[in-house]
Amino acid sequence: MISITEWQKIGVGITGFGIFFILFGILLYFDSVLLAFGNLLFLTGLSLIIGLRRTFAFFFQRHKLKGTSFFLGGVAIVLLRWPLLGMLLEAYGFISLFKGFFPVVFGFLGSAFNIPFLSTKLQGSSSSMV
């Protein structure tokens, strides 16, 4: 079993709040204050979950510098109250940074049909859509 420290638990909560504020800021027509607050919470929570050294090592690898510059540049643009442009830059940077994780995520979602309780719910909802 994986042991999770108290700082990591706090980081998960802060990251969750960051994602909530980002989604809420998008829902309220790109409110720059909510988006900026969500970005800061997300980055802080990520640093608490995996640690400052690993966060720095992840973002500043040579082959990820383009994605990092777009992502952090987007955060800076949102902080300067240009939310639409900043979120577009962040989205491109996010996709560029995490493109190696997408096959893993899609593989997990594809195997979700093999989970007994979840597969019956997903098959039931997909048959009602047809």
C-alpha positions as CSV (number, residue, x, y, z in Angstrom):
1,M,0.0,0.0,0.0
2,I,1.2,3.5,-0.8
3,S,1.6,5.8,2.2
4,I,0.5,9.3,1.6
5,T,1.9,12.1,3.8
6,E,-0.2,14.9,5.3
7,W,1.4,17.4,2.9
8,Q,0.3,15.3,-0.1
9,K,-3.3,15.1,1.3
10,I,-3.3,18.9,1.6
11,G,-1.8,19.1,-1.9
12,V,-4.7,17.0,-3.3
13,G,-7.2,19.3,-1.7
14,I,-5.5,22.4,-2.9
15,T,-5.2,21.0,-6.5
16,G,-8.9,20.1,-6.4
17,F,-9.8,23.6,-5.3
18,G,-7.6,24.9,-8.1
19,I,-9.4,22.8,-10.7
20,F,-12.7,23.9,-9.3
21,F,-11.8,27.6,-9.5
22,I,-10.5,27.2,-13.1
23,L,-13.7,25.4,-14.2
24,F,-15.8,28.0,-12.4
25,G,-13.8,30.8,-13.9
26,I,-14.4,29.3,-17.4
27,L,-18.1,28.9,-16.6
28,L,-18.4,32.6,-15.7
29,Y,-17.1,33.7,-19.1
30,F,-13.4,33.6,-18.3
31,D,-13.4,35.6,-15.1
32,S,-9.7,36.5,-14.8
33,V,-9.7,36.6,-11.0
34,L,-11.1,33.1,-10.6
35,L,-8.8,31.7,-13.3
36,A,-5.7,33.3,-11.8
37,F,-6.6,32.0,-8.3
38,G,-7.3,28.6,-9.7
39,N,-3.9,28.5,-11.6
40,L,-2.0,29.5,-8.5
41,L,-3.9,26.9,-6.4
42,F,-3.3,24.2,-9.0
43,L,0.4,24.8,-9.2
44,T,0.8,25.0,-5.5
45,G,-1.1,21.8,-5.0
46,L,0.9,20.0,-7.6
47,S,4.1,21.1,-5.9
48,L,2.8,19.8,-2.6
49,I,1.8,16.5,-4.0
50,I,5.0,15.6,-5.9
51,G,7.5,17.9,-4.1
52,L,9.3,21.0,-5.2
53,R,12.3,19.3,-6.7
54,R,10.3,16.8,-8.8
55,T,7.9,19.6,-9.9
56,F,10.9,21.7,-11.1
57,A,12.5,18.6,-12.7
58,F,9.3,17.8,-14.5
59,F,8.6,21.3,-15.9
60,F,12.1,22.1,-16.8
61,Q,13.3,19.1,-18.8
62,R,14.9,20.0,-22.0
63,H,12.3,18.4,-24.3
64,K,9.4,19.9,-22.3
65,L,10.6,23.5,-22.3
66,K,8.3,24.6,-25.1
67,G,5.2,23.2,-23.3
68,T,6.4,24.7,-20.0
69,S,7.0,28.1,-21.5
70,F,3.5,28.1,-23.0
71,F,1.9,26.9,-19.8
72,L,3.6,29.3,-17.5
73,G,3.3,32.1,-20.0
74,G,-0.4,31.4,-20.1
75,V,-0.5,31.6,-16.3
76,A,1.3,35.0,-16.5
77,I,-1.0,36.3,-19.2
78,V,-4.1,35.3,-17.0
79,L,-2.5,37.1,-14.1
80,L,-2.2,40.2,-16.3
81,R,-6.0,40.0,-16.9
82,W,-6.0,38.6,-20.5
83,P,-7.9,35.4,-19.6
84,L,-8.9,34.1,-23.0
85,L,-5.5,34.4,-24.5
86,G,-3.9,33.0,-21.4
87,M,-6.2,30.0,-21.2
88,L,-5.5,29.2,-24.9
89,L,-1.7,29.3,-24.2
90,E,-2.2,27.2,-21.1
91,A,-4.2,24.6,-22.9
92,Y,-1.6,24.3,-25.6
93,G,1.2,24.1,-23.0
94,F,-0.8,21.5,-21.0
95,I,-1.3,19.3,-24.0
96,S,2.3,19.6,-24.9
97,L,3.5,18.8,-21.4
98,F,1.2,15.9,-20.7
99,K,1.0,14.3,-24.2
100,G,2.9,11.3,-22.9
101,F,0.2,10.6,-20.3
102,F,-2.8,10.6,-22.6
103,P,-2.4,7.0,-23.9
104,V,-2.2,5.8,-20.3
105,V,-5.4,7.7,-19.4
106,F,-7.3,6.5,-22.5
107,G,-6.1,3.0,-21.8
108,F,-7.5,3.2,-18.3
109,L,-10.8,4.6,-19.5
110,G,-11.0,1.8,-22.1
111,S,-10.5,-0.8,-19.3
112,A,-13.2,0.8,-17.2
113,F,-15.7,-1.4,-19.0
114,N,-14.0,-4.4,-17.3
115,I,-14.9,-3.2,-13.8
116,P,-18.0,-5.1,-12.7
117,F,-20.2,-2.4,-11.2
118,L,-19.0,0.4,-13.5
119,S,-19.4,-1.7,-16.6
120,T,-23.1,-2.3,-15.9
121,K,-23.7,1.4,-15.3
122,L,-21.8,2.4,-18.4
123,Q,-23.5,-0.2,-20.6
124,G,-26.9,0.8,-19.3
125,S,-26.3,4.5,-20.0
126,S,-24.9,3.8,-23.5
127,S,-27.9,1.6,-24.4
128,S,-30.3,4.3,-23.4
129,M,-28.6,6.8,-25.7
130,V,-29.2,4.7,-28.8
